[in-house]
Amino acid sequence: MAKVITTNIITSELGKFGYIVLQKNTTNQQQNMGRIKSIIKNLGPGLLFASMAIGTSHLVLSTKAGAQYGWFMIIPIILANLLKYPFFEFGIRYTNVTGKSIIEGYNDRGRGYLWLYAFITLATSLASPAALCSITAGLFINLFGITTVSITTVAVGLFTFNSIILIIGKYKLLETTLKFLIPILFVALLSTTVLVINAGPVTPIVDFKAPELFDEFGILFLITLIGWMPTAVEGSSWLSLWSAEKYRIDKNKPPLKEALQEFNTGYVLTAVLAIFFLTIGCMTLYGSGTELSGNAVTFADQVISLFTTHIGDWAYVLITVSAFATMYSTCLTQHDAIARVSVDVIGLIVGEHNKFTEKKYYAAGIIIISVTSIIVLVALGANMGVILATATVISFVLAPLVGYMNLKNVMSTDFPQKYQPKKGLQLLTYTGILFLSLLSLYYCWTLIF
């Protein structure tokens, strides 16, 4: 009898324990699903950042890094993404907490900060949209086999198409478009990477010798890769403005923790895609002895041809769509971002910031960026490399200052102390500023001497 009672007690207790475990697992699952739903709901700024960042720095530089220097280049790619993380994170943090753009924060710190950022914006807006759109146009021609239309004509068409999307749909349509485009891009790139790995590495040529990484040319390439990985530091203000616009449209500002989770999702995706491109470069080109073109469109054509040779002609569409989607997403998001930044900066400079937040000024900014870029393409197309190189130097050399300005914003006395970055993130920020400063100084030294 005692044995039966004991057995019943044990069974009863085990049943209670099982119920508690089941209930706890159910609660954990509900919490995890809640976090996932929250991230999906808040998708926007981080998603736009990913689509903006995976252009030239990934398609050209990451692939080229793997093709020329092999697997070692995964180290600087991860290092760049890590050390630049705080600068971009602060764009989300500042806007989420204050409700203001980080550019307004520059103005609050002093007019000198604002004018410095205006100078960087001017250099970027004159060169980057035209260059990116011409690369995208070249890939479009490659994708559809167009031979009777020039790159400039296709670029004008892309600018017109982008302007219509952005003016009519504004931020909401841009966000929705990228929610469809980015998954397609990710799946296409993942499939391409798997196919490349499955096919195995290219057979090295006889007596293949990898180029020296730590000579003059190797170090300059390394600096360029780190400087543009995942993107230029001034992109932090783009994140800030996208966040402000999303909060305005949704009429709901998520807690800082949720906003940062959404951004982190996009940031990690950006780093993963860079490694995909590096892997593709390593497996298909490293050791082949192929000399890659410095021209982005020609380079893309080379890569696509080599992919199809390595994998098979049947993969041509998949690979070309990956390349085109990569560049088009960057082209579209940068067009939107530069227009927003330009309007924000001009509004603050003339003292009419609230007035310049009206929709008509955004539309005007979109049109002006298009017209300016088309003029640059038509009139200065032959000197595009020089123009883009100048903008690159300005952006790269001033990157540590932009990083410092972002830190000043989130550590200022008018920014609530409980939302200020923790000591570890501050230390990472200072390390990033020092690292970029040393690279900038070396880069300037190579240009002068």
C-alpha positions as CSV (number, residue, x, y, z in Angstrom):
1,M,0.0,0.0,0.0
2,A,2.8,2.4,0.9
3,K,4.5,1.5,-2.4
4,V,1.3,2.5,-4.3
5,I,1.0,5.8,-2.5
6,T,4.6,6.6,-3.1
7,T,4.2,5.8,-6.8
8,N,1.2,8.0,-7.0
9,I,3.0,10.8,-5.3
10,I,6.0,10.5,-7.6
11,T,3.7,10.3,-10.7
12,S,1.8,13.3,-9.4
13,E,5.0,15.3,-8.9
14,L,6.4,14.3,-12.3
15,G,3.1,15.4,-13.8
16,K,3.4,18.8,-12.1
17,F,7.1,19.1,-13.2
18,G,6.2,18.2,-16.8
19,Y,3.4,20.7,-16.8
20,I,5.8,23.4,-15.4
21,V,8.4,22.5,-18.0
22,L,5.7,22.5,-20.8
23,Q,4.4,25.8,-19.6
24,K,7.9,27.3,-19.4
25,N,8.7,26.1,-22.9
26,T,5.4,27.5,-24.2
27,T,6.2,30.9,-22.5
28,N,9.7,30.9,-24.0
29,Q,8.3,30.1,-27.5
30,Q,5.8,32.9,-27.2
31,Q,8.5,35.3,-26.1
32,N,10.7,34.3,-29.0
33,M,7.8,34.6,-31.4
34,G,7.0,38.0,-29.9
35,R,10.6,39.1,-30.5
36,I,10.6,37.9,-34.1
37,K,7.2,39.6,-34.8
38,S,8.6,42.8,-33.2
39,I,11.7,42.7,-35.4
40,I,9.6,42.1,-38.6
41,K,7.2,44.9,-37.6
42,N,10.0,47.3,-37.1
43,L,11.9,46.3,-40.3
44,G,12.8,49.4,-42.1
45,P,16.0,51.4,-41.3
46,G,18.1,48.3,-40.8
47,L,16.7,46.8,-44.0
48,L,17.4,50.0,-46.0
49,F,20.9,50.1,-44.5
50,A,21.6,46.5,-45.7
51,S,20.3,47.3,-49.2
52,M,22.4,50.5,-49.4
53,A,25.6,49.0,-48.1
54,I,25.8,45.9,-50.3
55,G,26.7,47.8,-53.5
56,T,30.2,48.5,-54.7
57,S,31.8,47.6,-51.4
58,H,30.4,44.1,-51.6
59,L,30.0,43.3,-55.3
60,V,33.3,44.8,-56.4
61,L,35.6,45.0,-53.3
62,S,34.6,41.9,-51.4
63,T,34.7,39.7,-54.5
64,K,38.0,41.3,-55.6
65,A,39.5,40.8,-52.1
66,G,38.7,37.1,-52.3
67,A,39.8,36.8,-55.9
68,Q,43.2,38.5,-55.4
69,Y,44.2,37.7,-51.8
70,G,42.1,34.7,-50.7
71,W,40.5,33.7,-47.4
72,F,42.8,35.9,-45.3
73,M,40.7,38.9,-46.3
74,I,37.8,37.7,-44.2
75,I,39.8,39.3,-41.2
76,P,39.7,42.9,-42.4
77,I,36.0,42.5,-43.5
78,I,35.0,41.4,-40.1
79,L,37.2,44.0,-38.4
80,A,35.8,46.8,-40.5
81,N,32.2,45.8,-39.7
82,L,33.0,45.5,-36.0
83,L,34.9,48.8,-35.6
84,K,32.4,50.9,-37.6
85,Y,29.4,49.4,-35.8
86,P,29.0,52.1,-33.1
87,F,29.0,55.0,-35.6
88,F,26.0,53.6,-37.4
89,E,24.3,52.4,-34.2
90,F,24.4,55.9,-32.8
91,G,22.3,57.1,-35.7
92,I,19.5,54.8,-34.6
93,R,20.1,55.5,-30.9
94,Y,20.0,59.3,-31.2
95,T,16.8,59.5,-33.2
96,N,15.0,56.9,-31.2
97,V,15.7,58.6,-27.9
98,T,15.4,62.3,-29.0
99,G,13.0,62.1,-32.0
100,K,15.5,64.3,-33.9
101,S,17.8,63.4,-36.8
102,I,21.5,63.1,-35.9
103,I,22.1,66.0,-38.3
104,E,20.0,68.2,-36.0
105,G,22.3,66.9,-33.2
106,Y,25.3,68.2,-35.2
107,N,23.7,71.6,-35.4
108,D,23.0,71.5,-31.6
109,R,26.7,70.8,-31.0
110,G,27.7,73.8,-33.1
111,R,27.4,75.2,-36.6
112,G,30.9,74.1,-37.5
113,Y,29.8,70.4,-37.2
114,L,26.8,71.1,-39.5
115,W,28.9,72.9,-42.1
116,L,31.5,70.1,-42.1
117,Y,28.7,67.6,-42.7
118,A,27.2,69.8,-45.4
119,F,30.6,69.7,-47.2
120,I,30.7,65.9,-47.1
121,T,27.1,65.7,-48.4
122,L,27.9,68.0,-51.3
123,A,30.9,65.9,-52.3
124,T,28.9,62.7,-52.0
125,S,25.8,63.9,-53.8
126,L,27.7,65.2,-56.8
127,A,29.5,61.9,-57.6
128,S,28.0,58.8,-56.0
129,P,24.5,58.7,-57.4
130,A,25.8,59.2,-61.0
131,A,28.5,56.5,-60.6
132,L,26.2,54.0,-58.9
133,C,23.4,54.5,-61.5
134,S,25.9,54.0,-64.4
135,I,27.1,50.8,-62.9
136,T,23.6,49.6,-62.4
137,A,22.8,50.6,-66.0
138,G,25.7,48.5,-67.2
139,L,24.4,45.5,-65.3
140,F,20.9,46.1,-66.7
141,I,22.3,46.1,-70.2
142,N,24.2,42.9,-69.5
143,L,21.1,41.2,-67.9
144,F,18.8,41.9,-70.9
145,G,21.4,41.7,-73.6
146,I,20.7,45.3,-74.8
147,T,23.2,46.4,-77.5
148,T,21.4,49.4,-79.1
149,V,21.1,51.7,-76.1
150,S,24.0,53.5,-74.3
151,I,24.7,53.2,-70.6
152,T,23.9,56.9,-70.2
153,T,20.4,56.4,-71.7
154,V,19.7,53.5,-69.4
155,A,21.0,55.5,-66.4
156,V,18.6,58.4,-67.3
157,G,15.8,55.8,-67.4
158,L,16.8,54.4,-64.0
159,F,16.9,57.9,-62.5
160,T,13.4,58.6,-63.9
161,F,12.0,55.3,-62.6
162,N,13.6,55.8,-59.2
163,S,12.3,59.3,-58.9
164,I,8.7,58.2,-59.7
165,I,8.9,55.4,-57.1
166,L,10.3,57.7,-54.4
167,I,8.0,60.7,-55.1
168,I,4.8,58.7,-55.4
169,G,5.5,56.0,-52.8
170,K,8.0,57.9,-50.6
171,Y,9.5,56.0,-47.7
172,K,6.7,53.4,-47.4
173,L,7.0,52.1,-50.9
174,L,10.7,52.1,-50.7
175,E,10.6,50.0,-47.5
176,T,8.0,47.7,-49.1
177,T,10.0,47.3,-52.3
178,L,13.1,46.3,-50.4
179,K,11.2,43.8,-48.2
180,F,10.7,41.9,-51.5
181,L,14.0,42.7,-53.1
182,I,16.4,41.9,-50.2
183,P,15.0,38.3,-49.7
184,I,15.4,37.7,-53.5
185,L,18.9,39.0,-53.3
186,F,19.8,37.0,-50.3
187,V,18.4,33.8,-51.7
188,A,20.1,34.4,-55.1
189,L,23.5,35.1,-53.4
190,L,23.1,32.1,-51.0
191,S,22.3,29.8,-53.9
192,T,25.2,31.2,-55.9
193,T,27.6,30.7,-52.9
194,V,26.4,27.1,-52.3
195,L,26.8,26.3,-56.1
196,V,30.3,27.8,-56.1
197,I,31.4,25.9,-53.0
198,N,29.8,22.7,-54.4
199,A,31.7,23.1,-57.7
200,G,34.9,23.4,-55.8
201,P,37.8,26.0,-56.1
202,V,39.2,26.9,-59.5
203,T,42.3,25.0,-60.4
204,P,45.3,27.3,-59.9
205,I,47.5,28.1,-62.8
206,V,51.0,26.6,-62.9
207,D,53.4,28.5,-60.6
208,F,50.6,30.7,-59.2
209,K,51.9,33.2,-56.7
210,A,49.4,35.3,-54.7
211,P,50.0,39.1,-54.9
212,E,51.8,40.6,-51.9
213,L,49.2,42.1,-49.5
214,F,51.6,44.3,-47.6
215,D,53.2,46.2,-50.4
216,E,52.1,49.6,-51.6
217,F,49.3,48.4,-53.8
218,G,48.1,45.8,-51.4
219,I,47.9,48.2,-48.4
220,L,46.0,50.7,-50.5
221,F,43.5,48.1,-51.5
222,L,43.2,47.0,-47.9
223,I,42.5,50.6,-46.8
224,T,39.9,51.1,-49.6
225,L,38.2,47.8,-48.6
226,I,38.0,48.8,-44.9
227,G,37.1,52.4,-45.8
228,W,34.0,51.3,-47.7
229,M,33.0,48.3,-45.6
230,P,30.1,48.1,-44.9
231,T,29.7,51.6,-46.2
232,A,30.9,55.2,-45.7
233,V,30.5,56.4,-42.1
234,E,28.3,59.4,-43.1
235,G,25.6,56.8,-43.9
236,S,24.8,57.0,-40.1
237,S,22.7,60.1,-40.8
238,W,20.8,58.2,-43.5
239,L,19.8,55.6,-40.9
240,S,18.8,58.4,-38.6
241,L,16.5,60.0,-41.2
242,W,15.0,56.7,-42.2
243,S,14.2,56.0,-38.5
244,A,12.6,59.4,-38.1
245,E,10.4,58.9,-41.2
246,K,9.3,55.4,-40.1
247,Y,8.3,56.7,-36.7
248,R,6.4,59.5,-38.3
249,I,4.5,57.3,-40.7
250,D,3.8,54.4,-38.2
251,K,2.9,57.0,-35.5
252,N,4.6,54.6,-33.2
253,K,8.2,54.7,-31.9
254,P,9.5,51.3,-30.7
255,P,11.5,51.1,-27.5
256,L,15.2,51.6,-28.0
257,K,16.0,47.9,-27.5
258,E,13.6,46.9,-30.3
259,A,14.9,49.6,-32.7
260,L,18.5,48.4,-32.1
261,Q,17.4,44.7,-32.6
262,E,16.0,45.7,-36.0
263,F,19.2,47.6,-37.0
264,N,21.4,44.7,-35.7
265,T,19.5,42.3,-38.0
266,G,20.2,44.4,-41.0
267,Y,23.8,45.0,-40.0
268,V,24.6,41.3,-39.5
269,L,22.9,40.6,-42.8
270,T,25.3,43.1,-44.4
271,A,28.3,41.4,-42.9
272,V,27.1,38.0,-44.0
273,L,26.6,39.1,-47.6
274,A,30.1,40.5,-47.7
275,I,31.4,37.1,-46.7
276,F,29.3,35.5,-49.4
277,F,30.9,37.7,-52.0
278,L,34.4,37.0,-50.6
279,T,33.6,33.3,-50.8
280,I,32.5,33.6,-54.4
281,G,35.7,35.5,-55.3
282,C,37.9,32.9,-53.5
283,M,36.3,29.9,-55.1
284,T,36.0,31.1,-58.6
285,L,39.0,33.4,-59.2
286,Y,41.7,33.0,-56.6
287,G,44.6,31.3,-58.3
288,S,43.2,31.6,-61.8
289,G,45.6,34.3,-62.8
290,T,42.8,36.4,-64.2
291,E,43.5,40.1,-64.0
292,L,40.4,42.0,-62.9
293,S,39.4,45.3,-64.4
294,G,39.3,48.4,-62.3
295,N,36.1,49.5,-64.1
296,A,33.1,48.4,-62.1
297,V,30.9,47.5,-65.0
298,T,33.7,45.6,-66.8
299,F,34.5,43.9,-63.5
300,A,30.9,42.8,-63.1
301,D,30.9,41.4,-66.6
302,Q,34.1,39.5,-65.9
303,V,32.8,38.1,-62.7
304,I,29.5,36.9,-64.3
305,S,31.4,35.3,-67.2
306,L,33.7,33.5,-64.8
307,F,30.8,32.3,-62.7
308,T,29.1,30.8,-65.6
309,T,32.3,29.2,-66.8
310,H,32.9,27.7,-63.3
311,I,29.3,26.7,-62.5
312,G,27.6,26.4,-65.9
313,D,25.7,28.5,-68.4
314,W,22.4,27.5,-66.7
315,A,23.4,29.7,-63.7
316,Y,23.8,32.8,-65.8
317,V,20.4,34.3,-64.9
318,L,20.7,33.6,-61.2
319,I,24.2,35.2,-61.1
320,T,23.2,38.2,-63.2
321,V,20.0,38.8,-61.2
322,S,22.1,38.7,-57.9
323,A,24.5,41.3,-59.3
324,F,21.8,43.6,-60.7
325,A,19.7,43.4,-57.5
326,T,22.7,44.2,-55.4
327,M,23.4,47.4,-57.4
328,Y,19.8,48.5,-58.0
329,S,18.9,48.2,-54.3
330,T,22.0,50.4,-53.5
331,C,21.1,52.9,-56.3
332,L,17.5,53.3,-55.1
333,T,18.2,53.6,-51.4
334,Q,21.1,56.1,-51.9
335,H,18.9,58.3,-54.1
336,D,16.4,58.5,-51.3
337,A,19.0,59.0,-48.6
338,I,21.0,61.8,-50.3
339,A,17.8,63.7,-51.1
340,R,16.7,63.4,-47.4
341,V,20.1,64.4,-46.1
342,S,20.4,67.4,-48.5
343,V,16.9,68.7,-47.5
344,D,17.6,68.3,-43.8
345,V,21.0,70.0,-44.0
346,I,19.7,73.0,-46.1
347,G,16.7,73.4,-43.8
348,L,19.0,73.6,-40.8
349,I,21.5,76.0,-42.5
350,V,18.7,78.5,-43.6
351,G,16.9,78.2,-40.2
352,E,13.7,76.7,-41.7
353,H,14.1,73.1,-40.6
354,N,10.4,72.5,-39.8
355,K,9.3,74.0,-43.1
356,F,11.7,71.8,-45.0
357,T,10.2,68.6,-43.6
358,E,7.2,69.2,-45.9
359,K,6.7,66.6,-48.7
360,K,7.2,69.0,-51.5
361,Y,10.8,69.7,-50.4
362,Y,11.6,65.9,-50.4
363,A,10.1,65.6,-53.9
364,A,12.2,68.6,-55.0
365,G,15.3,67.0,-53.5
366,I,14.6,63.7,-55.4
367,I,14.3,65.6,-58.7
368,I,17.4,67.8,-58.1
369,I,19.5,64.8,-57.3
370,S,18.3,63.1,-60.6
371,V,18.9,66.2,-62.8
372,T,22.3,66.9,-61.2
373,S,23.4,63.3,-61.6
374,I,22.3,63.2,-65.3
375,I,24.2,66.4,-66.0
376,V,27.3,64.9,-64.3
377,L,26.9,61.7,-66.4
378,V,26.5,63.5,-69.7
379,A,28.9,66.4,-69.2
380,L,31.6,64.8,-67.0
381,G,31.2,61.1,-67.7
382,A,34.7,60.9,-69.1
383,N,36.0,62.3,-65.8
384,M,33.7,60.2,-63.6
385,G,36.6,58.3,-62.1
386,V,38.3,61.5,-61.0
387,I,35.1,62.9,-59.5
388,L,34.3,59.7,-57.7
389,A,37.9,59.4,-56.4
390,T,37.7,63.0,-55.0
391,A,34.5,62.2,-53.2
392,T,36.0,59.0,-51.9
393,V,39.0,60.8,-50.5
394,I,36.8,63.4,-48.8
395,S,34.5,60.8,-47.3
396,F,37.3,58.5,-46.2
397,V,39.6,61.1,-44.7
398,L,36.8,62.8,-42.7
399,A,35.2,59.5,-41.5
400,P,36.9,59.7,-38.1
401,L,35.5,63.2,-37.5
402,V,32.0,62.0,-38.4
403,G,32.4,59.1,-36.0
404,Y,33.5,61.5,-33.3
405,M,30.6,63.8,-34.0
406,N,28.2,60.9,-33.6
407,L,29.8,60.0,-30.3
408,K,29.5,63.6,-29.1
409,N,25.7,63.5,-29.9
410,V,25.0,60.4,-27.8
411,M,27.3,61.5,-24.9
412,S,26.0,65.1,-24.7
413,T,24.5,66.5,-21.6
414,D,21.1,66.9,-23.3
415,F,21.0,63.2,-24.1
416,P,19.5,61.1,-21.3
417,Q,22.3,59.3,-19.4
418,K,20.4,56.0,-19.1
419,Y,20.3,55.8,-22.9
420,Q,24.0,56.6,-23.4
421,P,26.2,53.8,-24.7
422,K,27.8,51.5,-22.2
423,K,31.5,51.6,-21.4
424,G,32.2,48.7,-23.7
425,L,30.5,50.4,-26.7
426,Q,32.3,53.6,-25.9
427,L,35.7,51.8,-25.9
428,L,34.8,50.2,-29.2
429,T,34.0,53.6,-30.6
430,Y,37.3,55.2,-29.5
431,T,39.1,52.2,-31.0
432,G,37.3,52.7,-34.3
433,I,38.0,56.4,-34.3
434,L,41.7,55.7,-33.7
435,F,41.8,52.9,-36.3
436,L,40.2,55.1,-39.0
437,S,42.4,58.0,-38.1
438,L,45.5,56.0,-38.6
439,L,44.2,54.7,-41.9
440,S,43.3,58.2,-43.1
441,L,46.7,59.6,-42.1
442,Y,48.4,56.8,-44.0
443,Y,46.1,57.3,-47.0
444,C,46.9,61.0,-47.1
445,W,50.6,60.2,-46.8
446,T,50.4,57.9,-49.9
447,L,48.6,60.6,-51.9
448,I,51.2,63.2,-51.1
449,F,54.3,61.2,-51.3
